[in-house]
Amino acid sequence: MPQFLGDENFSSLVQNSQRLTLPLLDLDTVAKSYQQIFTKGHRIIESQVLKTMAQATGGYAYAFQILDSLVWESNTQKIDQTSLSQLLPA
C-alpha cells in the first residue's frame, strides 16, 4: 500500500469506494491456524503463546498475517512467551 499513497488515481479510488465491513476472525481458529503453520514449518510453539498471539490480533485478518510474518521471519525454532515478548513491540 505505501507505494500507492502518492498516486492520485489510487487516492481517488479509495476515497470514492464503498467501505466493506469484514467480520473478525474467531480467536480459536486463529490459534489453530498458527499451530498448523508453525508445526508444518518444524517449529515448536507453546500453547499459551498460541492464545497470546491470537488475542494480539484482535481478530483482524491483517494483524493475523503481520504477526505470523513477524514471528516466522524471526527464524525462532521454539516460540515461547519470552521470544514472543521480544517480537511484539515490532
trRosetta pair geometry for C-beta under 8 A, 3 or more apart (Angstrom, degrees):
i j d omega theta_ij theta_ji phi_ij phi_ji
1 4 5.9 -69 -160 38 45 107
1 5 7.0 66 149 -51 74 89
2 5 5.7 -28 -156 -11 43 119
4 7 4.9 -55 -162 25 64 125
4 10 4.1 -156 175 -165 109 172
5 10 7.5 -85 -81 95 15 134
5 11 7.6 62 -165 -73 41 97
7 10 3.9 63 87 12 114 113
7 11 6.5 174 90 -14 59 84
8 11 5.6 -54 -146 37 33 114
8 12 6.2 35 156 -20 66 106
9 12 5.8 -55 -149 36 30 112
9 13 6.3 33 152 -21 63 106
10 13 5.6 -54 -149 34 32 114
10 14 6.4 29 155 -17 66 106
11 14 5.9 -56 -148 37 29 108
11 15 6.2 24 157 -16 65 111
12 15 5.9 -59 -144 40 28 109
12 16 6.0 5 165 0 65 116
13 16 6.4 -73 -142 48 21 96
13 17 5.9 33 160 -42 63 111
14 17 5.9 -48 -141 16 25 117
22 61 7.0 -56 131 5 145 124
24 58 7.3 -88 -143 136 125 67
24 59 3.1 33 178 138 111 131
24 60 6.6 -49 -128 -67 83 48
25 29 6.1 -122 174 78 93 115
25 30 5.2 97 124 -61 126 106
25 57 7.0 -23 58 123 123 134
25 59 4.7 -176 51 -161 64 65
25 60 7.2 -89 13 14 101 5
25 61 5.8 120 -38 -73 121 70
25 64 6.2 20 28 -48 160 144
26 29 4.1 76 74 8 100 112
26 30 6.9 -169 91 -13 50 83
26 59 7.3 37 -65 -126 12 102
27 30 5.3 -47 -146 33 38 117
27 31 6.4 40 154 -20 66 101
27 51 7.9 50 157 -145 115 61
27 54 4.3 104 -168 155 84 119
27 55 6.4 38 -145 -75 135 55
27 57 7.6 167 -115 61 80 106
27 59 6.2 -69 -62 -79 80 85
28 31 5.7 -51 -149 35 33 111
28 32 6.4 31 152 -17 65 106
28 54 7.4 61 -69 -164 20 160
29 32 5.7 -54 -145 39 32 111
29 33 6.3 36 153 -22 64 106
30 33 5.7 -55 -150 35 29 113
30 34 6.5 30 153 -18 63 104
30 53 7.5 -151 139 113 108 86
30 54 4.1 136 92 -128 116 93
30 57 5.7 -148 -160 46 155 148
30 59 7.2 -131 -37 -108 142 48
30 64 5.7 -123 -134 -113 110 120
31 34 5.8 -53 -151 35 31 112
31 35 6.4 36 150 -23 64 105
31 50 4.2 83 -156 158 96 103
31 51 6.0 11 -106 -81 137 45
31 53 7.2 132 -105 71 69 94
31 54 4.2 -46 -58 -50 85 140
32 35 5.4 -51 -149 33 34 117
32 36 6.5 34 153 -18 65 104
33 36 5.8 -53 -149 36 32 110
33 37 6.2 32 154 -21 65 108
33 64 7.5 26 86 -172 141 127
34 37 5.7 -56 -145 36 30 112
34 38 6.2 13 165 -6 67 111
34 45 6.8 -121 142 129 101 166
34 50 5.5 170 83 -132 127 84
34 53 5.6 113 -108 96 168 142
34 54 7.0 -128 1 -62 136 85
34 68 6.8 -143 -107 -101 85 95
35 38 6.6 -67 -144 44 22 97
35 39 5.9 19 162 -17 63 116
35 45 6.6 -144 -111 72 57 126
35 50 5.7 11 -61 -113 94 139
36 39 6.0 -59 -139 40 24 108
36 40 6.1 24 162 -19 62 111
37 40 6.1 -63 -153 37 21 109
37 41 6.4 7 154 -6 60 114
37 68 6.4 -17 121 -149 169 118
37 72 7.6 -72 149 -81 121 119
38 41 5.5 -61 -144 47 34 107
38 43 4.3 -78 -174 73 89 111
38 44 7.7 -78 145 46 115 3
38 45 4.5 58 101 -21 156 131
38 71 7.8 -44 -87 124 122 126
38 72 7.8 -141 -93 -92 82 82
38 79 6.6 -68 -149 14 154 136
39 42 7.7 40 179 -73 33 23
39 43 7.3 -98 -74 57 24 64
39 45 7.6 -94 -53 23 71 104
41 72 7.1 -99 -146 -132 178 99
42 77 7.9 -31 121 -145 81 90
43 76 7.3 76 -151 99 126 65
43 77 5.6 -145 -126 -155 79 43
43 78 7.3 -171 -172 -79 76 30
43 79 6.4 46 155 -11 117 103
44 77 6.7 37 22 145 88 68
44 78 4.5 -8 67 -116 111 74
44 79 6.9 -174 94 25 56 67
45 49 5.5 -121 -178 81 85 127
45 50 6.1 97 134 -60 116 89
45 78 7.8 177 -77 -161 38 45
45 79 4.3 -2 -111 60 79 114
46 49 4.4 93 64 1 87 107
46 50 7.3 -144 98 -10 48 81
46 79 6.8 -134 11 98 77 69
46 80 5.1 62 -10 -117 131 66
46 81 7.0 -50 61 -32 146 74
47 50 5.5 -45 -155 24 39 117
47 51 7.0 37 150 -15 65 99
48 51 5.7 -51 -156 34 39 111
48 52 6.4 39 147 -19 68 106
48 81 6.5 -20 102 -65 119 106
49 52 5.4 -53 -145 38 36 114
49 53 6.1 36 156 -20 68 105
49 79 5.4 170 143 128 162 96
49 80 6.1 -135 -56 -143 135 25
49 81 6.1 -143 -81 -69 91 55
49 84 5.3 173 -141 -35 106 147
50 53 6.0 -55 -146 37 27 109
50 54 6.3 27 155 -18 63 108
51 54 5.8 -56 -148 37 29 111
51 55 6.3 26 156 -16 65 109
52 55 5.9 -58 -148 39 28 109
52 56 6.2 33 152 -26 64 107
52 81 7.1 107 -10 -114 163 80
52 84 6.2 99 100 135 137 157
53 56 5.5 -52 -147 31 31 116
53 57 7.0 34 154 -24 62 99
53 67 5.9 155 -161 149 94 138
53 71 7.3 -20 -117 -41 136 153
53 84 6.8 -110 -67 -138 93 136
54 57 6.1 -54 -161 25 33 111
55 58 7.5 37 173 -68 42 45
56 63 7.1 -156 124 162 72 122
56 67 6.0 126 101 -105 121 152
56 88 6.6 -116 -131 -127 148 112
57 60 5.7 -150 168 48 80 69
57 63 4.0 153 -145 107 69 112
57 64 4.6 41 -136 -70 146 67
57 67 5.9 -108 -77 10 92 143
58 63 6.0 57 37 45 90 164
60 63 4.1 75 76 10 104 109
60 64 6.8 -166 94 -14 53 83
61 64 5.3 -50 -151 30 35 119
61 65 6.6 31 154 -16 66 103
62 65 5.9 -56 -153 36 32 109
62 66 6.3 28 153 -16 66 108
63 66 5.7 -55 -141 40 33 110
63 67 6.0 29 161 -16 68 109
64 67 6.3 -61 -145 39 22 105
64 68 6.2 24 156 -20 60 113
65 68 5.7 -56 -145 37 27 114
65 69 6.3 26 158 -17 64 108
66 69 5.9 -58 -150 38 29 110
66 70 6.2 31 154 -22 65 109
67 70 5.6 -53 -144 35 32 115
67 71 6.3 24 160 -12 66 106
68 71 6.3 -62 -149 40 25 103
68 72 6.0 22 157 -18 64 115
69 72 5.7 -58 -138 41 27 111
69 73 5.9 19 166 -14 66 113
70 73 6.4 -61 -142 40 20 104
70 74 6.8 30 153 -33 57 104
70 87 5.6 136 144 176 110 116
70 90 6.0 166 -149 93 129 119
71 74 5.8 -50 -158 17 33 118
71 76 6.9 -69 -171 41 73 116
71 79 6.2 31 -169 -116 121 140
71 84 7.2 -8 -106 -109 115 79
71 87 6.0 96 -90 140 67 168
74 83 7.2 142 130 176 150 109
74 87 5.8 -71 -65 -95 150 129
76 79 5.4 99 109 -82 123 74
76 83 4.8 122 -152 -174 157 147
76 87 7.9 -102 -11 -48 143 134
78 83 7.3 148 98 -9 64 149
79 83 5.4 -118 -137 80 53 131
79 84 6.2 70 -178 -56 92 94
80 83 5.5 91 47 15 65 98
80 84 7.0 -130 99 -2 31 95
81 84 5.8 -62 -145 42 28 110
81 85 6.1 34 157 -26 66 108
82 85 5.8 -53 -147 31 27 113
82 86 6.8 25 154 -18 61 104
83 86 5.8 -55 -155 33 34 111
83 87 6.6 24 152 -13 66 110
84 87 5.7 -64 -149 41 35 107
84 88 6.1 45 157 -38 72 102
85 88 6.0 -40 -138 16 29 116
86 89 7.8 -57 -179 19 29 101
87 90 5.8 -57 -172 29 55 114
